[in-house]
């Protein structure tokens, strides 16, 4: 299903979506992020790329898995807290972030289907916005088999034209959402299709950061486990975790019991994001830490993205969004690290 929507009619379409929570890009506290909006709302023409990907909408940074309370017989009573959210739609999802959702889907499905993740994921409709220009100089989606107008993980792909949006509905959920626009949507003309093709072709010409040897990098990294390469590239790291907390595909988490009372004993089991870049991420109860330094932790992050995930799922775990490059306070660049590994002869 392919249609064209005039920019002046976009807010009216949004106003028809009262049965959904509607997320839109909003510029708050000097950053773009997604916020729930009420009523009619235009797509902000200044939107580039959000600081956080939409991943945190379906996989929140903190969530309660169940509550517990000790009964009179001493046994605990567990009460699951599976979420039941209202259906929601997220507008303005960049293709790199949508592809990231498909990779997170693999993690929460392959060996065990996580009911908390999928309770949210199944309620969402993701409306993409193609990148006619790279949102940042750090973008490199084409270098990791992505595209500035990629469709993976999206229900609708919108491409901005001079005076409107070209909509391509990709799933049944996407078609249902588009149909709610009613007569606002028009059949594309030949000139619309021509403008679409030009916009997509021009966008691909602007992707310029290559990742060298992508097809063979897993094998190369496997042979570099114990080399001085990691020491040299990790010295600047301050273990802040920004690279992983902003990544659209990182998914590591910790679980803790938070006690709210002792008479009787009761509380919550809470899942929170964690990162392989923190020193205590792999700390054993014995005190032994198999990743005791910056070098081993950088090796883990790069290896996970370009070796381990590929070996387990057949796809690399980096979508080229560039957040870890743009936001690292000490300038560690995963593209430079991977290219350096590819060229390493030690």
C-alpha positions in Angstrom: 0.0 0.0 0.0 1.6 3.3 -1.1 0.0 6.7 -0.6 0.9 10.4 -0.4 0.0 12.7 2.4 0.3 16.4 2.3 2.3 18.0 5.1 -0.6 20.2 6.0 -2.7 17.2 6.6 -0.3 15.3 8.8 -1.6 16.7 12.1 -5.2 15.9 11.2 -4.1 12.2 10.6 -2.5 12.2 14.1 -5.7 13.7 15.6 -7.7 10.7 14.3 -5.5 8.3 16.4 -7.4 8.7 19.7 -7.3 4.9 20.3 -3.5 5.0 20.5 -0.9 6.6 22.6 1.0 8.7 20.1 4.8 9.2 20.5 6.4 12.0 18.5 9.9 13.4 18.4 10.2 16.4 20.8 13.2 18.7 21.5 13.5 18.8 25.3 16.5 19.8 27.4 18.7 20.2 24.3 18.0 16.7 22.9 15.5 15.0 20.6 13.6 12.2 22.2 10.1 10.6 21.9 7.2 11.9 24.0 3.5 11.0 24.2 1.5 13.8 22.7 -2.2 14.7 22.9 -4.3 15.6 19.9 -3.1 17.0 16.6 0.6 17.4 16.2 2.9 18.1 13.2 6.2 16.4 12.6 8.8 18.9 13.8 10.7 20.0 10.7 13.9 20.3 12.8 13.9 16.7 13.9 17.2 15.0 13.2 17.7 11.9 15.4 16.7 11.1 18.9 19.3 10.8 21.7 17.5 7.6 22.8 16.1 5.1 20.3 12.5 3.9 20.6 13.9 0.7 22.2 13.2 2.1 25.7 9.5 2.2 24.9 9.3 -1.6 24.6 12.3 -2.4 26.8 12.2 0.2 29.6 15.3 1.1 31.6 13.6 -0.1 34.8 10.6 -2.4 35.1 9.1 -4.6 37.9 8.9 -8.3 37.0 6.8 -9.4 40.0 6.0 -8.4 43.5 6.5 -10.8 46.5 5.2 -11.0 50.0 5.9 -13.5 52.7 2.8 -15.4 53.9 2.0 -16.6 57.4 3.3 -20.0 56.6 6.6 -18.5 55.6 6.2 -19.1 51.9 6.4 -16.2 49.4 3.4 -15.2 47.3 4.5 -14.0 43.9 2.4 -11.7 41.8 3.5 -11.2 38.2 3.3 -7.7 36.7 3.0 -8.4 33.0 2.3 -5.0 31.3 -0.9 -4.4 29.4 -0.3 -1.1 27.7 -2.6 0.8 25.5 -1.9 0.4 21.8 0.7 3.0 20.7 2.2 4.4 17.6 5.7 5.9 17.3 6.2 8.4 14.5 9.6 9.5 13.2 11.5 6.2 13.8 14.8 6.3 11.9 15.5 3.1 9.9 18.7 2.3 11.9 16.5 2.3 15.1 13.8 0.2 13.5 16.4 -2.4 12.4 17.7 -2.3 16.0 14.2 -3.5 17.2 14.4 -6.5 14.9 17.7 -7.5 16.5 16.3 -7.1 20.0 13.4 -9.2 18.9 15.9 -12.0 18.3 17.3 -11.7 21.8 13.9 -11.9 23.5 12.6 -14.7 21.4 15.3 -17.2 20.3 15.7 -19.3 23.5 12.8 -17.9 25.6 10.0 -15.5 24.6 10.1 -12.7 27.1 6.5 -11.9 28.0 7.3 -8.4 29.4 9.1 -7.3 26.2 6.5 -8.8 23.9 3.5 -7.4 25.8 4.7 -4.0 24.8 6.2 -4.8 21.4 3.0 -6.4 20.1 1.0 -3.2 21.0 3.3 -0.9 19.0 3.0 0.5 15.5 6.3 2.0 14.3 6.2 4.6 11.6 9.6 5.3 10.1 11.0 8.5 8.6 13.6 7.9 5.9 16.8 9.8 6.2 17.0 12.1 3.2 20.2 13.4 4.7 22.3 11.7 7.4 21.1 13.1 10.8 24.7 13.2 12.0 28.2 12.9 10.6 28.6 9.8 12.7 26.0 7.8 10.8 27.1 4.7 8.9 24.1 2.5 8.3 25.0 1.5 4.8 28.4 0.2 6.0 26.6 -2.4 8.2 24.1 -3.6 5.6 21.5 -1.0 6.6 19.9 1.8 4.6 18.8 5.4 5.1 15.4 4.2 3.8 15.4 0.7 5.2 12.1 -1.0 6.0 13.1 -3.7 8.6 11.1 -3.4 11.8 8.7 -0.8 10.5 5.0 -0.9 9.9 5.0 2.2 7.7 7.9 4.0 6.0 7.4 7.7 5.4 9.7 9.6 3.1 9.6 13.4 3.1 8.9 15.0 -0.2 8.8 18.7 -1.1 5.3 19.3 0.2 4.3 16.0 1.6 5.1 12.5 2.7 5.3 9.3 0.7 3.8 6.5 2.8 4.5 2.8 2.2 2.5 0.6 4.5 4.5 -2.6 5.2 2.3 -4.6 7.6 -1.3 -5.1 8.4 -0.9 -2.9 11.5 0.6 -0.2 9.2 -2.3 -0.5 6.7 -4.8 -0.2 9.5 -3.1 3.0 10.8 -2.9 4.5 7.3 -6.5 3.7 6.7 -7.4 5.8 9.7 -6.3 8.9 7.7 -9.2 8.3 5.3 -9.5 10.7 2.5 -6.3 12.6 3.5 -4.3 9.9 1.7 -4.0 10.2 -2.1 -2.7 7.8 -4.7 0.9 8.6 -5.7 1.5 10.3 -9.1 4.3 9.5 -11.4 6.1 12.7 -10.2 5.8 11.5 -6.6 7.4 8.2 -7.4 10.2 10.0 -9.2 10.8 12.3 -6.3 10.8 9.3 -4.0 13.5 7.5 -6.0 15.6 10.6 -6.2 15.4 11.2 -2.4 16.5 7.6 -1.7 19.3 7.6 -4.2 20.6 11.0 -3.0 20.5 9.8 0.6 22.7 6.8 -0.2 25.3 9.0 -1.8 25.8 10.8 1.4 26.7 7.7 3.5 30.4 7.9 3.7 31.9 6.0 6.7 33.0 2.6 5.6 33.4 -0.4 7.9 36.2 -2.4 6.3 36.1 -6.2 5.9 32.6 -6.6 7.4 32.1 -10.1 6.0 35.3 -11.4 7.6 35.5 -9.3 10.7 34.1 -12.1 12.9 36.9 -14.4 12.0 39.4 -11.7 12.5 38.2 -10.8 15.9 38.2 -14.4 17.0 41.9 -14.5 16.4 42.5 -11.3 18.3 41.3 -12.2 21.7 44.7 -11.8 23.4 46.5 -9.0 21.6 47.8 -5.5 22.7 45.4 -4.0 20.2 42.6 -3.7 22.9 44.9 -2.0 25.4 45.8 0.7 23.0 42.3 1.5 21.9 40.7 1.4 25.3 43.0 3.6 27.4 40.8 6.7 27.2 37.6 4.9 28.3 36.1 6.3 31.6 33.6 3.5 32.0 30.6 5.8 31.8 28.4 3.3 29.8 27.1 6.0 27.4 28.0 3.8 24.4 25.7 1.0 25.5 22.9 2.9 27.2 22.3 4.9 24.0 22.7 1.9 21.6 19.5 0.7 19.9 20.6 -2.9 20.2 22.3 -3.3 23.5 20.1 -5.3 25.8 22.1 -6.5 28.9 20.2 -6.2 32.1 20.5 -6.9 35.9 17.8 -8.1 38.3 17.5 -7.0 41.9 15.1 -7.6 44.7 14.0 -4.3 46.3 12.5 -4.8 49.7 9.7 -2.5 50.8 9.0 -4.0 54.2 10.0 -6.7 56.6 6.9 -7.4 58.6 6.0 -9.3 56.5 8.8 -9.4 54.1 7.7 -7.9 50.8 9.0 -6.1 47.8 9.6 -6.2 44.1 12.0 -8.0 41.6 13.2 -5.3 39.3 15.0 -5.5 35.9 17.3 -2.6 35.0 19.6 -2.0 32.1 23.2 -2.9 32.7 26.4 -2.6 30.6 29.4 -4.6 29.8 31.5 -1.5 30.2 31.0 -1.3 34.0 33.8 -2.9 36.0 31.4 -5.0 38.1 29.4 -6.3 35.2 31.2 -9.7 35.3 32.3 -9.6 38.9 32.0 -13.1 40.5 30.9 -13.6 44.1 34.4 -15.0 44.6 35.9 -11.7 43.7 37.3 -12.9 40.4 36.5 -10.7 37.4 37.2 -12.2 33.9 37.0 -8.7 32.4 39.0 -6.7 34.9 40.2 -3.8 32.7 39.2 -1.4 29.9 40.8 -3.6 27.3 38.8 -6.7 28.0 35.6 -4.6 28.2 36.1 -2.8 24.9 36.9 -6.2 23.4 33.6 -7.5 24.7 31.6 -4.7 23.3 33.1 -4.8 19.8 33.2 -8.6 19.9 29.5 -8.8 20.8 28.5 -6.5 18.0 30.6 -8.0 15.2 31.5 -11.6 16.3 29.4 -13.2 19.0 26.0 -11.9 17.8 26.9 -12.8 14.2 27.8 -16.3 15.2 24.5 -16.8 17.2 22.1 -15.0 14.9 23.7 -14.6 11.5 23.6 -10.8 11.5 25.8 -8.1 13.0 24.5 -6.3 16.1 25.4 -2.8 15.0 22.9 -0.7 12.9 25.2 2.3 12.2 23.2 4.8 14.2 26.5 6.4 15.3 25.3 7.4 18.8 28.2 5.7 20.5 30.6 7.7 18.3 28.8 11.0 18.6 28.2 10.9 22.4 31.4 9.2 23.7 33.0 11.9 25.9 36.5 10.7 25.2 36.1 10.1 21.4 36.3 6.3 21.2 35.0 5.5 17.7 33.7 2.0 17.0 34.2 2.4 13.3 37.8 3.3 13.8 38.2 0.4 16.2 36.7 -2.2 13.8 38.7 -0.9 10.9 41.8 -1.0 13.1 41.1 -4.6 14.0 40.6 -5.4 10.3 44.1 -4.0 9.5 45.8 -5.4 12.6 48.8 -7.5 11.8 50.1 -8.3 15.3 
